[in-house]
Amino acid sequence: MMMVSVRGLYFLITLFLGSFFGSIFMLGPVLPLMLLSPAWYRWITDRIVATWLTLPVALLELVFGVKVVITGDGFVPGERSVIIMNHRTRLDWMFLWCCLLRYSYLRLEKICLKAALKAVPGFGWAMQVASFIFIHRRWEEDRSHMSNMLHYFCHIKEPLQLLLFPEGTDLTENTRARSDEFAEKNGLPKYEYVLHPRTTGFTFIVDTLRKGDNLDAVHDITVAYPQNIPQTERHLVLGLFPREIHFHVRRYTAAALPRCSEELQLWCQERWQEKELRLREFYQAVPRRFDEPEARVPPCKSELRVSLIKAASLLYWTAFITASFVGLWLWVPIRLYFVLMVIFFLGQQRVTGGVELMELACHRHWSSKDGERSGMEAKEE
């Protein structure tokens, strides 16, 4: 019988408390700004959320000694992109922050993920405020919401790096079996290290961002774990952290991508064929590594700066969580505010469907006001 790990519990509890108290005491006071200026609200909240995204990186690398290896092309810092990645475990999205901290800016990242996650206290609340794109896996419904979110980002000129898992789910024996069934029906090869990608969402996102002049590149990332593959959060609770995480980055400029949707779908499928071959070579190699040099584009932050950010993050969030408990214990006004914010986050989801939907509604309101004002000025002229 496997025992629960104290280190694993510390990791998950720290992340939960950071997101829970952060949603209430850091993001909560900024929420009214959404009513006045959604664009400024987005600018500020993206930077607040980014401070929390450094916490998992700090814990993984400083506390648990996880080594991060990045090969391939790397990133051009600050560019607007769609990131597509194989979904080896349920935790790939979090591990990617170790890469983005070095090569990009965490405040730019958004994730396309399951709608059920928005109901998770703390994590889900913060993701709503961060305007992550939640999907139900019903394309007609998802298409409308995805279009609204992407047009919003384009309209407010907000640069983003949108992480998408075209496989739709993580790699397990069950999902591989379903992928093999799909391959048999469609005359496609069976994969061992990846699942066949779903290309509809990918092509829609690329087309929409390209038309909105909000896309510079697509980053195709292959992630691999030489030892200790933590498939789910349960493995972290048991202390099964990866010793190393390898990211192989391929960068494709938006201008180099196919313009036709059918050709773009084929392009995505070809990238997954490459991933299968690349991962097979990786796991057969001794030692296990991608046969590529370090990323060609140097990181935008030195390792010294990354180390200082990680240390500052660990110190800040430890102090912040402690201060939150002390405040709740000592001061009645803080307890009252805390209760009201918890009621707000729980209630607004039932009423509006999520904070990100409230943000879209505020944006539509101000956009219509601007349209009316422009119309009146045109008449006066």
N, C-alpha and C positions, 0 to 999 in steps of 0.2 A: 504493500500500500504506500503510495507516494504522500509525503508529508507537505503541509503548507509551509511555504518559505516566508520567514520574517522579512527578508529583503523584498520579496514579491509583494507582500501586503503593504510594506512601506511605499513602494513605487505606486501602486494603484490608489492607495488612500491619499497620498500626497497629491496625485494628479486630480483625484475627485474633489478634494477639499479646495484645491487651487481654483478649479473651474467653478465650483459651487459658490464659494465666497467671492471669487472674481466677478461672476455674473451679477451678484447682488451689490457688492460694495464698489466695484470699479466700473462695470458697464451700466449698472442701474442708474446712477446719477446723470449719465449722458443721454439716456433714452428720450427725455423731453425735446432734445435738439432735433430729433427726427421730425417733429411736427413743424419746425421752422425752416430747416434746411437739410433735406435728406443727404445731399452731397457732402456737406460738412460733417454731418453725423457719420457717414460712411468713412470719411477721411480719418476721423478721430478713433472710431471703434476698431478700424483695421489695425491701427498701431497699438491699441490696448490689447487686442487679442494676440498680436504678434509677441507681446511680452510673455504670455502664457505658453506659446508654442515653443519657446526656448527651454521651458522647464523639462519636458520629456527628454530633450537632447542632453541637458545637464545631468539628469538622473542616469540616463543610459551610459553616457561616456565617463562622467566623473565618479559616480557611485558604483556602477556595475562594470566599468572597464570595457565597454563595447567598442570595438575598432571599426571605423568607417573607411571604406576604400572606394574611390570614385575614379572611373576610367572613361575613355571615349572622348567626346567633344566638350563636355561641360556646358555652362550657361553663359550667355551674355547678360551681365547684371542688369536687372530692371526691365528686361524686355517682356512684352506681352505674349503669352504662349498658352497652348493647350499641352498638358503633360499626360501622356498615355503610358501606362505601366502594367506589367503582368501582376496578377493578384495572388501571390504565393500564400500569404497568410491573411487573416483578418486584421492584422496590425501594420500592414505595409505603409498605409497612409501616414501613420505616426512616425515610423522609422525614416520616411522620406525627409522629414524636417531636419535630420542630421545632414543631409545633402544640401538642402535649400539654405540652411543657415550659412554655409560656406560660400555657395555659388550664386545666391540670389537674395531676395528680401522676403522674409516670412510674411510681411504684411500684404504681399501681393497674392498669396495663395488662397484659392477657394477650392472646395471639394464637392464633387457630384456624388451623393451618397443616398442610402436608403432612408425613406421618409420616417420610418419607425424610430430612428435614432434621435429625432428632434424631441421626443417625449422623455428622454433620459434626463433627470435633474442634473443641473450643473453642466455636464458636457453638451447636452442637447440645447440648453438655454444659450450657452456661449456660441454654439454653431448657428443658431437662429440669428443672434445679434450680428454674427460675422457674415451673414447673408450667404451661407453655403447653399448649394442647390440640392434640394431634397426631391427624390423621385420615387414613384410608386410602382415602377415597372409596368405601367399601362401607358403605351406610347401616346395615344391621343390626349390623355390627360397630362402626361409628362411634357409633351411637346409644347403645349400652351404655356405651362409654367416656366419651362426652360427658356422659351422665347421671350417671355416677359422679363425674366431675370437678366438675360444676356443683353437685351435692348436697353435695359436700365443702366447696366455697366457702361455700355457704349455711349449712352446719352450724357451721363455725368462725366465722361472721359476718365473713368476709373480704370487704370491698368490692372490686369489680373493675370495670374497663372492658374488655370483651371485644371485640377487633377481629375482624370477620368480613368476608370477601370473598364475597358471595353469588354472584358470577360464577364462582367456582371456579378461575379462571386469569387470567393477564394478557391484555391486548388485543394480538393480532397478526393478520396476514393469515389464518393458518390457523384461529385460534380464532374470528375473525369469520365465516369461511366456515361453520364448524360451527354457530355461533349463527344464521346465516341459514337453514341447513337446518332447525334446530329451529323457527324462526319460520314457515317455509313449511308444515311439517307441522302446526303448531298454530294456523294462521291469525293469527299475530301480526305486527306491523310489523318490518321489518328495521332494525337499528341500525347507525350508523356509528361512534359515539364510545364506546359501551358494548356489553357482551354481555348477553344475556338472563339474569337472575338465577335461581339455584336457590334456591327458597324453603323447602324442607323443613327444612334445618338451622336457618335463621333462626327459623322459627316454633317449632321445638322448644326452642331456646335461650331465646327470649323467654318462652314458657309456663313452662319449668322455673324460670327465675329469678324470674318473677312469683309463682309458687306458693311459692317459697322466701323470699319477701319480701326479695329482693336485687336489685331493679331499680327505678330512679327514672326513667330516660328511655332513649330510643333516639336516638343521634346519627347523622344521615344526612350523610355527608361526600362532597363531590365534589372530586376533586383534578384539577388541570390544570397543564400545563407550557407556557408560551408559547414557549420556545426550548430546544433541546437536551434531547430526551426520552431519558434513559438507560434503554433497554429491559431490559438485563441487566447483570450485573456486568462483563461484557466491555467495555461502553461506559465504565464507570468506569475500568477499566485503561487505556483509550485516552484518558482525560482528558475525556470528554464529560459534564461535570457540568451540571445544569440551572442556568440563570442565575436563574430565579425558580420558586417553587413556590406555587401558589394553592390554598387550601383554602376551600371554601364549606360552612358548617356549618348544618344545620337540626336543631333540637332538638324532640323530641316526648316529652311526658311519658308515663310508663307508663299513667297513667289514661286518656289520650286514645287509646291504641291499641285496635284491635278485639279483642274477647275470643275470637271464634271463629277457629279455625285457618285456615279457608278465606278468611275476610275479611282475616286478617293476611297471608296469602300475596298476595292481591290488593293489599293496601296496599303491600307491598314492590315488587310489579311496577309500581305507579303511581309510586313514587319513582324507579324506573329510567327510566320514560318522561320524568319531569321532568329527570333527569340528561342524557338525550339532547338535549333541547331546550336546557338550560342550557349544555352543552358546545358545541353547535353555535353558539350565540350568542357564546360565549367565543372560539372559534377564528376566527370571522368578524369579530370586533370589532377595531378599530385605535385604541389599542393593545389587546392581548389582556388582558382582565380580566373578572371577574364584575361584572355591573351591579348591585352591592349596596354599601351602606356598610360600613365596618369593623364587626367583630362587635359586636352590641348589648350583650352581656355583656362588661364589661371583663376583661382577663386578670388572673389572680390574682397575677401577678408583674410588676413594672415592667420596662421594657427594661434599666434599669441593673442590676437584680438578675439578669436573664437573662444579661446580658453578663458579670457576675461569675461566675455558675455556669459558663458556657462557658469562661472563662479558667481558672478553678480546675480544671475537668475536664481541659483540655488539659495543664496543668502536672502534675496528679496522675498521669494515666495515662502520660505520658512518663516521669516519675520512677519509677512503679511497674514499667513494662516494663524500664527500665534496671536497676532494683534486682533484678528477677527474674533477668536474665542474670548480673549480678554474683554473686548468691547461688549460682546454679548453678555458676558458674565456681570460686568460692572455697571453698564448704563442702560436705563430703561428706554430712552429714545432710540438707541441703536437696535434694541430688541424689537421695538415697534416697527421701525423701518424695515428690519429684516423680515418680519412676518408679512408686512404689506407687499414687499417685493416677491416673496414666495407665492403669495396669493395672486399677484399680478402674472407671474410667469406661468402658473398653473391655469389661471383663468383665461388669459388671453389666447392660449392655444385652443381652448374649447370654443371661444367666441370668434376669433379671427383666423385661426389655423396656424399662427406662428408670427414671431416678431418680424421676420423677413417679408411677410405678406403685408404687415402694417407699413413697413418701409416703402414697399411698392405703391401702396395706396396713397401715402403722403406724397410720393414723387408724382403720381398721376394728378393729384390735386394741384400741386404747384405748377406742373407743366400746363395744365388747362388754364390756370390763372395767367401764366406767361403768354399763352396763346391768345387769350381774350385781350390782354393788354396790348399785344402786338397788333391785333386786329383793329383795336380802337385807335392806335397811333397811325395805322395805315389810312383809316377813314379820315382822320383829321388832316393828314397831308393831302 
